[in-house]
Amino acid sequence: MPLFDTGYLIDLTNGEPGAVEKAKQVDSGSDIKAISVVTVHEYLRGVFYYHMGKKTLKSKLNKALIDLAHFDQLDYTSEVAREAARIDAFLYQHGKVIPFTDVIIAATARHHNLSLITRDSHFDSVSELIVLNY
C-alpha cells in the first residue's frame, strides 16, 4: 500500500499526466491507497483558502470530500509523532529542513512501512523512506 503526499493528490485532481499515470500503475497493482490526515488538512485548507466567502465553497468542498474518500486516511498518532520528532531532529542535525507537515507525512509512511508517492525531492533526505517519484 502506498502513501500519497498532498502534492500528488493536487496534481491528480488537476489531471497532471505523471500523477495520472502513477494512479493507473497503483490501481493495477493495489486496491488500497492511503494518505496522512495531514494531507486531508492541507487539501481542505486549499479549498477553504480559494473559495471561502464565495458561492463555490459548498460544491468545491463536496468535491474535495469525494476526492479524499478514495483513500484510507491514516491518523497522526503518538507513535507517528515520535517518528516525526526523530526525523525532524535527524534532519536538523544534518542541516536539512523540510516543512513540518511533510515531516509528519514522512513519519506516517515510515511508521506504517509504506512507500511515499511524491514529486517533492526533499523527501529524499529522510532515511529509510522509500520514495516513488512521478
trRosetta pair geometry for C-beta under 8 A, 3 or more apart (Angstrom, degrees):
i j d omega theta_ij theta_ji phi_ij phi_ji
1 30 6.0 157 -100 -173 51 139
1 32 4.5 -40 -109 99 116 107
1 33 6.8 -172 -160 -99 85 27
1 34 5.7 58 155 -6 116 112
1 72 7.6 -12 -173 37 140 135
1 112 7.9 -57 83 141 115 121
1 114 5.8 -54 94 -118 80 110
2 26 6.0 -82 26 -125 134 128
2 30 7.0 141 3 60 87 162
2 33 6.4 -12 64 -132 82 75
2 34 7.1 -169 96 39 41 81
2 114 6.0 126 -144 180 28 102
2 115 5.0 -43 -117 74 85 91
2 116 7.2 140 -169 -106 86 15
2 117 5.0 46 164 -23 136 111
2 132 6.8 -60 -130 35 133 138
3 34 5.0 -41 -103 87 69 100
3 35 6.6 123 -162 -106 73 31
3 36 6.7 47 -170 -38 121 83
3 74 7.2 -48 -116 17 116 140
3 105 7.2 167 141 -176 126 84
3 108 6.2 161 -149 109 158 104
3 109 4.5 -138 44 -94 145 91
3 112 7.1 113 -55 67 128 127
3 114 4.3 93 -19 116 103 139
3 115 7.1 -178 26 85 76 40
3 116 5.2 -30 74 -105 98 66
3 117 7.1 -179 84 17 43 76
4 8 4.5 -119 -171 84 97 137
4 9 5.8 111 130 -55 123 86
4 12 7.9 -13 -171 -15 147 140
4 33 6.5 20 -16 176 117 105
4 34 7.2 167 12 84 77 45
4 35 5.3 -42 62 -88 88 87
4 39 7.1 89 96 -129 78 167
4 71 6.8 -100 36 -117 120 143
4 116 7.8 138 -104 -160 18 58
4 117 5.0 -26 -108 63 67 108
4 118 7.8 147 -161 -66 49 65
5 8 5.2 103 59 5 67 103
5 9 7.5 -132 104 -5 38 90
5 35 7.9 136 -106 -135 15 86
5 36 7.9 7 -116 16 55 109
5 39 6.5 -167 -164 -93 36 120
5 102 7.2 22 -143 -123 130 85
5 105 5.4 70 -116 171 91 153
5 116 6.2 46 -41 -177 102 103
5 117 6.9 -152 7 84 78 56
5 118 4.2 31 18 -94 133 104
5 120 6.6 -77 98 18 162 120
5 123 7.5 -131 -54 -62 152 145
6 9 5.6 -55 -151 35 37 111
6 10 6.4 35 154 -16 69 105
6 35 7.9 92 -77 -157 58 118
6 38 7.5 -88 -49 119 118 83
6 39 4.5 -170 -76 -129 80 81
6 42 4.3 -24 -121 90 153 142
6 43 6.0 -155 -141 -56 96 82
6 101 7.6 0 -7 138 141 128
6 105 7.4 -112 -14 -83 89 150
7 10 5.8 -56 -149 39 32 111
7 11 6.1 32 154 -18 66 108
7 118 6.2 71 58 -149 115 80
7 119 5.8 -112 121 41 132 94
7 120 5.8 130 17 -37 153 106
8 11 5.6 -58 -147 39 30 111
8 12 6.1 32 155 -23 66 106
8 19 5.7 159 -159 -126 68 111
8 22 7.4 -77 -150 85 116 145
8 117 5.3 73 -99 114 163 95
8 118 5.9 -102 -41 -103 111 45
8 119 6.9 145 -76 -7 75 87
8 134 7.0 90 -118 27 103 135
9 12 5.7 -52 -146 34 29 113
9 13 6.5 21 158 -12 63 106
9 35 6.6 31 -62 -106 136 142
9 39 6.1 113 -3 -179 146 121
9 43 5.8 -49 108 -91 141 128
9 67 7.0 108 -176 153 105 120
9 71 7.9 -60 -102 -27 121 152
10 13 6.1 -60 -147 40 28 104
10 14 6.2 17 156 -9 64 114
10 43 7.1 -162 -65 -113 84 85
10 46 7.2 61 -101 16 120 176
11 14 5.8 -67 -146 46 29 105
11 16 3.8 -50 -173 28 92 139
11 18 7.2 -30 159 72 140 90
11 19 3.8 158 117 -41 109 151
11 119 7.1 76 -35 -2 159 135
11 134 7.9 164 103 88 152 129
12 15 7.7 45 178 -66 29 24
12 16 7.0 -64 -66 39 28 91
12 19 4.3 -131 -73 150 65 126
12 20 6.6 137 -133 -72 67 56
12 23 5.8 102 -129 -55 120 133
13 67 5.6 -5 -90 -127 127 145
14 19 7.9 70 57 49 81 147
15 19 7.9 159 166 68 11 111
15 20 6.2 15 -157 -55 51 129
16 19 4.4 65 74 15 100 113
16 20 6.7 179 81 -14 47 88
17 20 5.7 -58 -142 38 30 111
17 21 6.2 30 160 -19 66 107
18 21 5.8 -54 -146 36 29 111
18 22 6.4 29 154 -18 64 106
18 119 7.2 85 106 -85 141 127
18 134 4.3 138 154 145 103 91
19 22 5.7 -53 -147 37 32 111
19 23 6.4 37 151 -24 64 103
19 134 5.8 103 -84 116 47 148
20 23 5.6 -50 -151 31 32 115
20 24 6.8 34 150 -19 63 101
21 24 5.7 -51 -154 32 35 113
21 25 6.6 35 149 -19 65 104
21 134 7.0 164 71 -161 94 110
22 25 5.5 -52 -150 35 36 114
22 26 6.3 31 154 -16 68 106
22 117 6.1 144 165 -164 141 133
22 132 7.6 140 -144 130 125 112
22 134 4.0 -57 -47 -109 140 137
23 26 5.9 -57 -144 41 30 107
23 27 6.0 32 156 -22 66 110
24 27 5.8 -55 -142 37 27 112
24 28 6.5 27 159 -21 62 107
25 28 6.1 -62 -155 32 27 109
25 29 6.8 -9 160 7 61 114
26 29 6.4 -82 -151 50 30 92
26 30 5.6 -45 -177 46 73 107
26 33 6.3 72 148 -94 134 116
26 117 7.4 -50 -66 -62 140 159
27 30 7.5 -81 -107 59 16 64
30 33 6.8 117 110 -66 114 74
32 72 6.1 8 -169 -12 93 130
33 70 6.9 -1 68 136 126 84
33 71 5.1 -75 106 -117 92 78
33 72 6.8 163 84 15 41 83
34 71 5.8 116 -134 -178 21 95
34 72 4.4 -37 -102 70 82 97
34 73 7.3 164 -156 -84 75 18
34 74 5.4 42 -179 -25 124 111
34 112 7.5 -69 99 109 165 161
34 114 6.6 -79 57 -129 131 165
35 39 4.1 -95 175 67 114 144
35 40 6.6 130 112 -45 121 76
35 68 7.3 -94 51 -144 146 79
35 71 4.4 44 0 140 102 152
35 72 7.5 161 24 78 60 50
35 73 5.9 -22 70 -110 84 65
35 74 7.1 -168 91 19 33 85
36 39 4.9 111 59 -4 74 95
36 40 7.5 -127 106 0 51 82
36 73 7.6 47 163 -161 13 66
36 74 5.5 -49 -110 67 51 95
36 76 7.1 62 -176 -66 101 85
36 104 6.3 144 170 126 153 93
36 105 4.8 -141 8 -112 150 69
36 108 4.3 164 -98 18 114 170
36 109 7.9 -71 -56 -39 113 74
37 40 5.1 -39 -157 27 48 121
37 41 6.7 53 145 -20 67 98
37 73 5.6 78 -83 171 71 102
37 74 6.6 -119 -23 85 80 45
37 75 5.4 32 -24 -120 137 41
37 76 5.4 -106 56 -17 121 89
38 41 5.5 -50 -153 35 37 115
38 42 6.3 33 151 -16 68 105
38 76 6.5 86 -46 -65 91 122
38 101 5.0 163 178 -160 128 88
38 104 4.8 127 -50 97 154 128
38 105 5.6 -116 70 -63 134 83
38 108 7.4 -155 15 -23 114 142
39 42 5.7 -53 -140 40 34 108
39 43 5.9 34 160 -20 67 109
39 105 6.7 82 -49 -104 94 116
40 43 6.1 -59 -144 38 23 109
40 44 6.2 12 162 -8 62 112
40 68 5.8 77 -117 -144 86 138
40 73 5.8 32 -50 -136 133 128
41 44 6.3 -66 -146 44 23 102
41 45 6.0 30 156 -27 64 111
41 101 7.7 -135 80 -132 120 124
42 45 5.5 -52 -144 32 28 117
42 46 6.7 33 156 -22 61 100
42 101 6.2 102 -64 178 125 153
43 46 6.0 -53 -161 28 30 112
43 47 7.1 28 146 -16 61 102
43 64 6.1 163 143 -163 103 113
43 67 7.4 -141 173 96 143 126
43 68 6.4 159 90 -77 150 111
44 47 5.4 -49 -153 33 42 114
44 48 6.4 38 151 -15 70 104
44 61 7.4 50 -142 -133 89 84
44 64 5.9 132 -98 141 66 144
44 68 7.8 -9 -54 -50 97 149
45 48 5.8 -58 -148 41 32 108
45 49 6.1 37 153 -25 67 106
46 49 5.6 -51 -142 33 30 114
46 50 6.3 11 165 -5 65 111
47 50 6.5 -70 -149 45 24 97
47 51 5.8 -29 173 26 64 121
47 57 7.5 108 155 -145 92 67
47 60 5.1 174 -152 133 104 109
47 61 5.5 129 149 -89 142 64
47 64 4.8 -72 -61 -43 150 157
48 51 6.7 -80 -123 56 19 81
48 52 5.1 42 179 -59 67 104
48 57 7.5 46 -116 -139 53 108
48 61 7.8 52 -69 -89 71 107
49 52 6.7 -15 -115 -4 11 111
50 60 7.5 -113 87 159 106 165
51 54 4.9 -101 -162 52 61 116
51 56 4.8 -108 -138 92 114 95
51 57 4.1 154 137 -91 108 66
51 60 4.8 -180 -52 49 167 148
51 61 7.3 -147 85 -40 143 86
52 57 6.3 73 -96 -98 28 130
53 57 7.4 108 26 -43 23 134
54 57 5.6 136 67 -34 72 87
55 58 7.8 -45 175 20 48 97
56 59 5.9 -71 -162 50 57 103
56 60 5.2 48 148 -21 90 116
57 60 6.0 -68 -142 44 24 105
57 61 5.9 22 163 -20 66 113
58 61 5.9 -58 -144 38 24 110
58 62 6.4 25 157 -18 62 107
59 62 5.7 -52 -147 36 32 112
59 63 6.4 32 154 -19 64 105
60 63 5.7 -52 -147 37 33 112
60 64 6.3 36 152 -21 64 105
61 64 5.6 -51 -146 35 32 113
61 65 6.4 34 154 -19 64 104
62 65 5.8 -54 -149 35 31 111
62 66 6.6 32 151 -18 63 104
63 66 5.6 -55 -153 36 34 113
63 67 6.4 38 149 -22 66 103
64 67 5.4 -50 -149 33 35 115
64 68 6.3 30 154 -17 66 107
65 68 5.7 -54 -144 39 32 110
65 69 6.4 42 153 -32 63 103
66 69 5.6 -49 -149 23 31 117
66 70 7.8 42 152 -29 56 93
67 70 6.5 -53 -176 12 36 112
68 71 6.3 -71 -169 39 49 103
68 73 7.1 28 172 -72 101 121
74 80 7.8 137 142 -78 106 148
74 108 5.3 131 101 -168 130 121
74 112 6.3 -76 -136 -41 155 153
75 80 7.4 -174 107 7 61 144
76 80 5.4 -121 -148 84 50 136
76 81 6.6 75 170 -59 86 86
76 104 6.1 -15 -115 -166 116 126
76 108 7.3 -69 -95 -79 64 111
77 80 4.8 100 49 8 71 99
77 81 6.9 -124 101 -5 40 89
77 111 7.9 -178 54 154 108 161
78 81 5.3 -50 -146 35 35 118
78 82 6.5 42 153 -23 65 99
79 82 5.7 -47 -152 31 33 112
79 83 6.6 31 150 -14 62 104
79 111 5.7 123 127 -148 102 135
80 83 5.6 -55 -150 39 35 112
80 84 6.2 40 149 -23 67 105
80 104 6.8 57 151 -158 113 78
80 107 5.1 113 -172 125 74 110
80 108 5.3 16 -138 -87 129 65
80 111 5.0 -96 -96 -7 71 162
81 84 5.5 -51 -145 35 32 114
81 85 6.4 35 154 -21 64 102
81 107 7.6 88 -83 139 13 155
82 85 5.8 -52 -150 33 31 112
82 86 6.5 32 151 -19 63 105
83 86 5.6 -53 -151 35 34 114
83 87 6.4 32 152 -17 67 105
83 107 3.9 144 105 -157 103 99
83 108 7.9 160 82 -51 135 28
83 110 5.6 -177 -178 84 137 116
83 111 4.8 -138 -10 -64 162 102
84 87 5.7 -54 -146 39 32 110
84 88 6.0 33 156 -21 66 109
84 103 5.0 93 -156 137 91 98
84 104 5.0 1 -106 -96 139 57
84 106 7.6 121 -110 70 72 84
84 107 3.7 -75 -68 -34 71 163
85 88 5.7 -54 -141 38 28 113
85 89 6.2 27 159 -17 64 108
86 89 6.1 -58 -148 37 25 108
86 90 6.4 25 155 -19 62 110
86 107 7.8 127 49 -114 90 110
87 90 5.8 -58 -148 37 29 112
87 91 6.3 25 157 -16 66 108
87 103 5.4 169 97 -157 120 90
87 106 5.7 160 -165 100 166 123
87 107 5.5 -136 6 -73 138 93
87 110 7.3 159 -65 15 128 152
87 126 5.7 2 -149 -132 120 104
88 91 6.0 -58 -148 38 27 108
88 92 6.3 28 154 -20 63 109
88 100 7.3 19 -105 -121 127 76
88 103 5.0 37 -73 -154 92 151
89 92 5.6 -55 -146 37 30 113
89 93 6.3 31 156 -20 65 107
90 93 5.9 -57 -150 35 28 111
90 94 6.5 6 157 -1 63 113
90 127 7.0 -89 148 18 152 112
91 94 6.0 -72 -148 49 30 99
91 96 4.4 -90 -165 85 86 91
91 97 6.2 127 137 -93 116 35
91 98 6.4 -78 -167 9 162 91
91 103 7.5 -120 16 -104 146 110
91 125 6.0 72 -118 135 105 123
91 126 7.3 -33 -69 -88 115 69
92 95 7.8 45 -178 -67 29 21
92 96 7.7 -99 -63 61 22 54
92 97 6.8 49 -93 -87 65 84
94 125 7.6 179 93 -171 131 108
96 122 7.7 165 180 -158 108 92
96 125 4.6 -161 159 -164 156 150
98 102 4.8 -85 144 85 114 128
98 103 6.1 148 82 -57 100 80
98 106 7.8 70 85 -14 147 140
98 122 4.4 148 -108 146 115 129
98 123 7.3 98 -135 -75 163 48
98 125 6.5 174 -38 56 123 131
98 126 7.7 -57 16 -50 152 102
99 102 4.6 86 67 8 86 105
99 103 7.2 -144 101 -10 45 83
100 103 5.2 -46 -151 28 40 117
100 104 6.7 39 152 -17 67 99
101 104 5.7 -52 -155 34 36 111
101 105 6.5 37 147 -19 66 104
102 105 5.3 -47 -144 36 40 114
102 106 6.2 43 154 -19 67 102
102 120 6.9 -103 -127 114 140 157
102 122 6.8 50 136 93 159 118
102 123 6.8 -122 179 -79 116 87
103 106 5.8 -55 -148 38 29 111
103 107 6.2 30 152 -19 64 109
104 107 5.5 -54 -144 38 31 113
104 108 6.3 39 153 -25 64 102
105 108 5.6 -50 -150 30 31 114
105 109 6.7 30 152 -16 63 103
105 116 7.1 99 144 -134 99 130
106 109 5.7 -55 -152 36 33 111
106 110 6.3 27 154 -14 68 107
106 116 6.7 -33 -110 -65 61 161
106 123 6.0 179 -90 -136 113 91
106 126 4.5 -135 -165 -112 145 171
106 129 5.5 -41 -157 -106 98 153
107 110 5.7 -54 -142 41 32 108
107 111 5.9 35 159 -22 67 108
108 111 5.9 -54 -142 36 25 111
108 112 6.3 0 165 5 61 113
108 114 7.7 -22 126 44 74 125
109 112 6.5 -77 -147 51 22 93
109 114 4.6 -106 -147 73 70 92
109 115 7.0 -27 -164 147 119 8
109 116 4.4 -37 -104 -64 163 103
109 129 6.0 69 99 -142 126 100
109 130 7.8 -139 159 49 123 72
110 113 7.4 24 -171 -77 32 38
110 126 7.4 -124 -50 157 128 123
110 128 6.1 72 -129 110 116 100
110 129 5.6 -68 -70 -90 99 86
114 130 7.9 -131 128 55 35 106
115 130 4.0 -63 -112 99 83 112
115 131 7.3 170 -169 -88 82 13
115 132 5.2 48 156 -15 125 113
116 123 6.0 -127 100 -179 143 151
116 129 6.0 -4 8 174 126 107
116 130 6.8 150 16 84 71 58
116 131 5.3 -27 69 -110 98 62
116 132 6.9 174 82 24 43 75
117 132 4.9 -31 -100 75 69 103
117 133 8.0 148 -154 -100 57 14
117 134 6.4 36 -173 -26 97 116
118 123 5.4 89 67 4 152 152
118 131 6.3 -55 45 -154 105 97
118 132 7.6 114 25 68 60 55
118 133 6.7 -44 82 -105 58 58
118 134 7.8 178 90 14 14 90
119 133 5.9 84 -113 -153 51 84
119 134 5.9 -72 -72 57 92 76
120 123 5.5 90 94 -12 93 101
121 124 5.4 -23 -178 2 64 120
121 133 7.9 15 -87 -98 68 129
122 125 5.8 -27 -176 9 59 116
123 126 5.6 -42 -169 18 58 115
123 129 6.3 -110 171 115 93 142
123 131 5.0 143 111 -105 116 133
124 131 5.9 -94 -82 29 64 160
126 129 4.1 26 104 5 109 141
126 131 7.9 118 56 -53 101 117
